[in-house]
Amino acid sequence: MSLARRADKYECYQRSVQEPDADVPFIERVFRKERGRAPRSLREDFCGTAAFACAWVKHHRENTAFGIDLDPEPLEWGRKHNASELDPEQAARLKLIEGDVRVVGHEAVDVTCAFNFSYFVLKERAQLLAYFRRVRGHLARPGLFLLDAYGGSDAMRTMVESREVEGFDYVWDQHLFDPIQHHAVNYIHFEFPDGSELKRAFKYDWRLWTLPEIRDVLLEAGFAEVDFYWEGTDAKTNEGNGIYRLARSAPDDPAWVSYIAAWR
């Protein structure tokens, strides 16, 4: 059996895309700096396998988390592979919900996050506005809504790039881009040393929202303030260094990732 047939696409995704051990302290740092205390309750929207929600409840004995996703398959995988690694006390502080993030209700939380550009599936401005309003309505006072976004000239063209991960190559395939609609179709493939491949393991059909658009919709949704956190550059490699700092403006970069912090 080929390596691709034996591979688990969700495990490959978590190893190549997600970094919850970096995101958790980042959220805590941003919230503490602005509000003078650590956040304790969190909602992970479009959570998939809920890797981040699980990391959140592990981080502190008082942390609680909701993980919400419309797709039952990654949620079930997350229950079996991520939530199952929690001890009973940690598991009691986690609730995974199959449902639409625009509909599911719960008590107010300190932080809601929507990572990996997941909210880009909302292609119409009215849809995005309704979602942001829903998020705000379930945030405590004070509360933080943290998103990420990507862009740059390289994001607005068809291209394929890959990078090595232990045991396989991660391949990002920008298959289609429409500059009028800002409609993008992207795929993730995984390639293995024996020549086998998990072709189109994940598909993303979304709108490439720009930072000013996102900021304006957040403010219209009622958020009091919107901040941007920009990634620094490694002087030796000229690549991103993984360190994000508050920024009011940014240099022209052909490929960038930014965090967006919206405050209630």
C-alpha positions as CSV (number, residue, x, y, z in Angstrom):
1,M,0.0,0.0,0.0
2,S,1.4,3.4,-0.9
3,L,2.2,6.0,1.7
4,A,-0.6,8.2,0.4
5,R,-3.2,5.5,0.9
6,R,-1.9,4.9,4.4
7,A,-1.9,8.6,5.3
8,D,-4.5,10.5,7.3
9,K,-5.4,13.8,5.6
10,Y,-6.4,15.4,8.9
11,E,-3.2,14.4,10.6
12,C,-1.2,15.8,7.6
13,Y,-3.2,19.0,7.8
14,Q,-2.6,19.5,11.5
15,R,1.2,18.9,11.1
16,S,1.6,21.2,8.1
17,V,-0.9,24.0,8.7
18,Q,-1.9,24.5,12.3
19,E,0.3,25.8,15.2
20,P,-2.1,25.9,18.2
21,D,0.9,26.0,20.6
22,A,1.9,29.4,19.1
23,D,-1.7,30.7,18.7
24,V,-2.7,30.1,22.3
25,P,0.0,32.3,23.9
26,F,-0.4,34.9,21.2
27,I,-4.1,35.3,22.0
28,E,-3.4,35.5,25.7
29,R,-0.7,38.1,25.1
30,V,-2.9,40.3,23.0
31,F,-5.8,40.1,25.3
32,R,-3.7,40.7,28.5
33,K,-1.9,43.7,27.0
34,E,-5.2,45.4,26.1
35,R,-7.4,44.3,29.0
36,G,-5.0,43.6,31.8
37,R,-6.0,40.0,32.4
38,A,-5.8,36.6,30.7
39,P,-8.9,35.4,28.8
40,R,-10.4,32.2,30.0
41,S,-13.4,31.3,27.7
42,L,-13.0,30.8,24.0
43,R,-15.0,29.9,20.9
44,E,-13.3,28.4,17.9
45,D,-15.4,28.9,14.8
46,F,-15.0,26.7,11.7
47,C,-13.0,24.5,14.1
48,G,-12.6,21.4,11.9
49,T,-10.7,18.9,14.1
50,A,-10.8,21.4,17.1
51,A,-7.0,21.2,17.6
52,F,-7.0,24.8,18.8
53,A,-9.9,24.4,21.2
54,C,-8.2,21.3,22.7
55,A,-4.9,23.2,23.1
56,W,-6.8,26.0,24.8
57,V,-8.3,23.9,27.5
58,K,-5.0,22.2,28.1
59,H,-3.2,25.6,28.5
60,H,-4.8,26.5,31.8
61,R,-7.0,24.7,34.4
62,E,-9.7,27.5,34.1
63,N,-9.9,27.7,30.3
64,T,-13.1,26.6,28.6
65,A,-13.8,26.3,24.9
66,F,-16.5,25.8,22.3
67,G,-15.6,24.3,19.0
68,I,-18.1,24.8,16.2
69,D,-18.2,23.4,12.7
70,L,-20.8,22.5,10.1
71,D,-19.0,19.4,8.8
72,P,-19.4,16.3,11.0
73,E,-16.4,14.4,9.5
74,P,-13.5,16.6,10.9
75,L,-15.4,17.1,14.1
76,E,-15.7,13.3,14.6
77,W,-12.0,13.0,13.8
78,G,-11.2,15.6,16.4
79,R,-13.2,13.8,19.0
80,K,-11.3,10.6,18.4
81,H,-7.8,12.0,18.0
82,N,-7.6,15.4,19.8
83,A,-10.3,15.5,22.5
84,S,-9.5,11.9,23.4
85,E,-6.1,13.0,24.5
86,L,-7.6,15.3,27.2
87,D,-7.9,14.1,30.7
88,P,-11.5,14.0,32.1
89,E,-11.2,17.4,33.8
90,Q,-10.0,19.0,30.6
91,A,-12.6,17.3,28.5
92,A,-15.3,18.6,30.8
93,R,-14.3,22.2,29.8
94,L,-14.6,21.5,26.1
95,K,-17.8,21.4,24.1
96,L,-17.8,20.5,20.4
97,I,-20.9,21.5,18.4
98,E,-21.9,20.5,14.9
99,G,-23.7,23.5,13.5
100,D,-23.6,26.8,11.6
101,V,-21.4,29.4,13.3
102,R,-24.1,32.0,12.3
103,V,-26.8,30.2,14.2
104,V,-25.3,28.4,17.2
105,G,-25.9,30.2,20.5
106,H,-24.2,30.0,23.9
107,E,-23.1,32.1,26.9
108,A,-20.7,35.0,26.3
109,V,-17.0,34.2,25.8
110,D,-13.9,36.3,26.2
111,V,-12.5,35.4,22.8
112,T,-13.8,34.1,19.5
113,C,-11.4,33.1,16.8
114,A,-11.8,32.2,13.1
115,F,-8.4,31.0,11.8
116,N,-7.0,29.5,8.6
117,F,-9.0,32.1,6.6
118,S,-12.1,29.9,7.2
119,Y,-14.6,32.8,7.1
120,F,-13.6,33.5,3.5
121,V,-16.3,31.0,2.6
122,L,-18.8,33.9,3.2
123,K,-18.5,35.5,-0.2
124,E,-21.1,38.2,0.1
125,R,-20.7,41.3,2.2
126,A,-24.1,40.9,3.8
127,Q,-23.2,37.3,4.8
128,L,-19.9,38.5,6.4
129,L,-21.7,41.4,8.2
130,A,-24.3,39.0,9.6
131,Y,-21.6,36.6,10.8
132,F,-19.6,39.4,12.5
133,R,-22.7,40.7,14.2
134,R,-23.4,37.2,15.5
135,V,-19.9,36.9,16.9
136,R,-20.1,40.3,18.6
137,G,-23.4,39.3,20.2
138,H,-21.7,36.3,21.9
139,L,-18.7,38.2,23.2
140,A,-18.3,39.2,26.8
141,R,-17.5,42.9,27.7
142,P,-14.6,43.3,27.1
143,G,-14.2,40.7,24.3
144,L,-11.9,39.9,21.5
145,F,-12.6,38.5,18.0
146,L,-9.4,37.3,16.4
147,L,-9.2,36.4,12.7
148,D,-6.4,35.9,10.2
149,A,-6.1,36.9,6.6
150,Y,-3.7,36.6,3.8
151,G,-2.9,38.6,0.7
152,G,-0.3,40.3,-1.5
153,S,0.2,40.1,-5.3
154,D,1.1,36.4,-5.1
155,A,-2.3,35.6,-3.6
156,M,-4.1,37.0,-6.7
157,R,-2.7,34.6,-9.3
158,T,-2.7,30.9,-10.1
159,M,0.4,29.2,-8.7
160,V,1.6,26.1,-6.9
161,E,4.2,26.1,-4.1
162,S,5.4,23.3,-1.8
163,R,7.4,22.9,1.4
164,E,8.8,20.0,3.2
165,V,7.2,18.5,6.3
166,E,8.6,15.5,8.1
167,G,7.4,12.5,6.1
168,F,5.8,14.4,3.2
169,D,5.5,17.6,1.2
170,Y,2.7,20.1,1.7
171,V,1.5,21.6,-1.6
172,W,-0.5,24.8,-1.8
173,D,-2.3,25.0,-5.2
174,Q,-3.9,28.4,-6.1
175,H,-6.0,26.8,-8.9
176,L,-8.2,29.8,-9.8
177,F,-8.5,33.5,-9.2
178,D,-11.0,35.9,-10.6
179,P,-9.9,39.5,-10.1
180,I,-13.4,40.9,-10.6
181,Q,-15.1,38.8,-8.0
182,H,-12.0,38.1,-5.9
183,H,-13.2,34.5,-6.1
184,A,-10.5,31.9,-5.4
185,V,-10.4,28.1,-5.6
186,N,-7.4,26.6,-3.8
187,Y,-6.4,23.0,-3.0
188,I,-4.0,21.3,-0.6
189,H,-2.2,18.2,-1.8
190,F,0.2,16.0,0.1
191,E,3.1,14.3,-1.7
192,F,5.1,11.4,-0.3
193,P,8.6,10.0,-0.7
194,D,7.4,6.9,-2.6
195,G,5.9,9.2,-5.3
196,S,2.3,8.7,-4.2
197,E,0.0,11.7,-3.6
198,L,-3.1,12.7,-1.7
199,K,-4.5,14.9,-4.5
200,R,-6.9,17.6,-3.6
201,A,-7.1,16.5,0.0
202,F,-8.7,19.8,0.9
203,K,-10.5,22.3,-1.3
204,Y,-11.2,26.0,-0.6
205,D,-13.8,27.9,-2.6
206,W,-13.9,31.4,-1.2
207,R,-13.6,35.1,-1.6
208,L,-10.2,36.7,-1.0
209,W,-11.3,39.6,1.3
210,T,-8.9,42.5,1.7
211,L,-7.9,44.0,5.0
212,P,-9.8,47.3,4.5
213,E,-12.9,45.4,3.6
214,I,-12.7,43.2,6.7
215,R,-12.0,46.2,8.9
216,D,-14.9,48.2,7.5
217,V,-17.4,45.3,8.0
218,L,-16.2,44.7,11.5
219,L,-16.7,48.4,12.4
220,E,-20.2,48.3,10.8
221,A,-21.0,45.2,12.9
222,G,-20.4,47.3,16.0
223,F,-16.9,46.5,17.1
224,A,-15.3,49.4,18.8
225,E,-11.8,49.0,17.5
226,V,-9.9,47.0,14.9
227,D,-6.2,46.3,15.2
228,F,-3.8,44.6,12.7
229,Y,-0.8,42.4,13.8
230,W,1.8,42.1,11.1
231,E,4.5,39.4,10.8
232,G,8.1,40.4,11.1
233,T,10.8,39.4,8.7
234,D,13.9,37.3,9.4
235,A,17.0,39.4,8.4
236,K,18.9,36.3,7.1
237,T,16.2,34.5,5.1
238,N,14.0,37.5,4.2
239,E,11.1,35.2,5.2
240,G,8.4,35.7,7.9
241,N,9.8,35.1,11.4
242,G,6.5,34.1,13.0
243,I,6.5,37.1,15.3
244,Y,3.4,39.3,15.0
245,R,3.3,42.9,16.3
246,L,0.7,45.7,16.2
247,A,1.0,47.7,13.0
248,R,-0.7,50.8,11.6
249,S,0.8,50.3,8.1
250,A,2.9,47.6,6.4
251,P,5.4,47.3,3.6
252,D,4.5,46.1,0.1
253,D,4.9,42.3,0.3
254,P,3.9,39.8,-2.4
255,A,2.7,37.3,0.2
256,W,1.7,38.1,3.7
257,V,-0.4,36.8,6.6
258,S,-1.9,39.1,9.2
259,Y,-4.0,38.7,12.4
260,I,-7.0,41.0,12.9
261,A,-8.1,41.8,16.4
262,A,-11.6,43.3,16.8
263,W,-12.6,44.5,20.2
264,R,-15.9,44.8,21.8
